[in-house]
């Protein structure tokens, strides 16, 4: 039996979701203490999470990132916030889907069944978790985590795409055009400065892993991941 975790502070809506989920033969678990979302997740190890954006203490984006640090289970946002930016933030923070309120409970159930099939059923492929590694770094693209030895940091979806491209060509230049295409799939209206922002974020994340100056800007060409930067990779040659 699949377990669905409901992280929703509207008790009436959470109850309705729970009722529909159990009607279809799944187990529903409703979070009732929003200081213990991760503890509840660990306790019940759900197969899928329904997550609101507006929550007490921390918002849904925060909890999505925390869950992604330990699981690749499907996460579906259910929110009254219908702006495009909210949907982009949800996906960038690791969500698999986003539905706006009010919604049809039957459509929610169809989404749940679809994501369960893709993750665990006929369409899952049942493959081992994919990793990308180079020069001591190991990236787990499906859970947006990168490690260096015992240390690890959580990435957003876009950061994971960027770092994967750099890891795959470690020591070689990846053009700005290639990175823009990978991260935004040909949406040419994206400002070049947006890529600069993400590169800066990646540098900060790698610095948390004790990697100084790991990403080099090659003026007029793009970026490369250095394989001889200081700390984890060893001191750069003089």
CORNOR-V354655 format. One record per residue. N is the residue number from 1. PSI is psi in radians with two decimals (NA if undefined). OMEGA is omega as a letter, one per 40 degrees, with the letter a starting at -180 (* if undefined). Layout:
# CORNOR-V354655
[[N;PSI;OMEGA] [N;PSI;OMEGA]]
This chain:
# CORNOR-V354655
[[1;2.27;i] [2;2.51;i] [3;2.26;i] [4;2.16;i] [5;2.25;a] [6;2.03;i] [7;1.56;a] [8;2.16;a] [9;-0.07;i] [10;1.82;a] [11;-0.65;a] [12;-0.80;i] [13;-0.72;i] [14;-0.68;i] [15;-0.72;i] [16;-0.74;i] [17;-0.79;i] [18;-0.74;a] [19;-0.80;a] [20;-0.72;a] [21;-0.79;a] [22;-0.47;i] [23;-0.51;i] [24;0.16;i] [25;0.20;i] [26;2.87;i] [27;2.26;i] [28;2.31;i] [29;2.16;a] [30;2.19;i] [31;2.20;i] [32;-0.10;i] [33;1.87;a] [34;0.08;i] [35;-0.16;a] [36;0.66;a] [37;-0.84;a] [38;-0.66;i] [39;-0.71;i] [40;-0.69;i] [41;-0.82;a] [42;-0.67;a] [43;-0.76;a] [44;-0.21;i] [45;1.07;a] [46;2.74;i] [47;-0.30;i] [48;2.59;a] [49;2.30;i] [50;2.18;a] [51;2.22;i] [52;2.78;i] [53;-0.91;a] [54;1.87;a] [55;2.75;i] [56;2.68;i] [57;-1.41;a] [58;2.60;a] [59;3.05;a] [60;-0.54;i] [61;-0.72;i] [62;-0.85;a] [63;-0.57;i] [64;-0.78;i] [65;-0.72;a] [66;-0.76;i] [67;-0.71;a] [68;-0.40;i] [69;-0.24;a] [70;-0.09;a] [71;2.63;i] [72;0.26;a] [73;2.63;i] [74;2.43;i] [75;2.15;i] [76;2.12;i] [77;2.39;i] [78;1.92;a] [79;2.62;i] [80;-0.22;i] [81;2.03;a] [82;0.26;a] [83;2.66;i] [84;-0.63;a] [85;-0.67;i] [86;-0.70;i] [87;-0.69;i] [88;-0.77;i] [89;-0.70;i] [90;-0.84;a] [91;-0.69;i] [92;-0.48;a] [93;0.09;i] [94;0.03;i] [95;2.73;i] [96;-0.39;a] [97;2.87;a] [98;2.15;i] [99;2.45;a] [100;2.56;i] [101;2.56;e] [102;2.66;a] [103;2.87;i] [104;2.25;i] [105;-0.54;i] [106;-0.65;i] [107;-0.69;i] [108;-0.78;a] [109;-0.66;i] [110;-0.71;i] [111;-0.77;a] [112;-0.85;a] [113;-0.72;a] [114;-0.82;a] [115;-0.60;i] [116;-0.69;i] [117;-0.75;a] [118;-0.65;a] [119;-0.64;a] [120;-0.23;a] [121;-2.42;a] [122;-0.48;a] [123;0.05;a] [124;-0.50;a] [125;-0.31;i] [126;0.83;a] [127;2.74;i] [128;2.70;a] [129;2.34;a] [130;2.45;i] [131;2.70;i] [132;2.23;a] [133;2.67;i] [134;2.38;i] [135;0.72;i] [136;-0.31;i] [137;2.46;i] [138;2.09;i] [139;2.32;i] [140;1.57;a] [141;-0.49;a] [142;-0.31;i] [143;0.23;i] [144;0.81;a] [145;2.44;i] [146;2.45;a] [147;2.67;i] [148;1.77;a] [149;-2.20;a] [150;-0.17;a] [151;2.58;i] [152;2.67;i] [153;2.67;i] [154;2.43;i] [155;2.83;i] [156;2.99;a] [157;-0.79;a] [158;-0.69;i] [159;-0.68;i] [160;-0.71;i] [161;-0.77;i] [162;-0.86;a] [163;-0.65;i] [164;-0.75;i] [165;-0.70;i] [166;-0.68;i] [167;-0.70;a] [168;-0.43;i] [169;0.70;a] [170;2.28;a] [171;-0.07;i] [172;2.73;a] [173;2.35;i] [174;2.16;a] [175;2.69;i] [176;-0.71;a] [177;-0.73;i] [178;-0.77;a] [179;-0.77;i] [180;-0.72;a] [181;-0.74;i] [182;-0.71;a] [183;-0.55;a] [184;0.18;i] [185;0.92;i] [186;0.16;i] [187;1.64;a] [188;-0.13;i] [189;-0.10;i] [190;2.24;i] [191;2.38;i] [192;-0.57;a] [193;-0.44;i] [194;-0.70;i] [195;-0.71;i] [196;-0.70;i] [197;-0.79;a] [198;-0.63;i] [199;-0.72;i] [200;-0.72;i] [201;-0.75;i] [202;-0.73;i] [203;-0.71;i] [204;-0.71;a] [205;-0.73;i] [206;-0.54;i] [207;-0.58;i] [208;-0.41;i] [209;0.30;i] [210;0.47;i] [211;1.92;i] [212;2.39;i] [213;0.74;a] [214;-0.60;a] [215;2.11;a] [216;2.36;i] [217;2.17;i] [218;1.78;a] [219;2.24;i] [220;-0.02;a] [221;-0.97;a] [222;-2.38;a] [223;2.68;i] [224;2.64;i] [225;2.01;a] [226;2.45;i] [227;0.13;i] [228;0.45;i] [229;2.87;a] [230;2.91;i] [231;-1.84;a] [232;-0.57;a] [233;-0.06;a] [234;2.79;a] [235;2.46;i] [236;2.51;a] [237;2.55;a] [238;NA;*]]
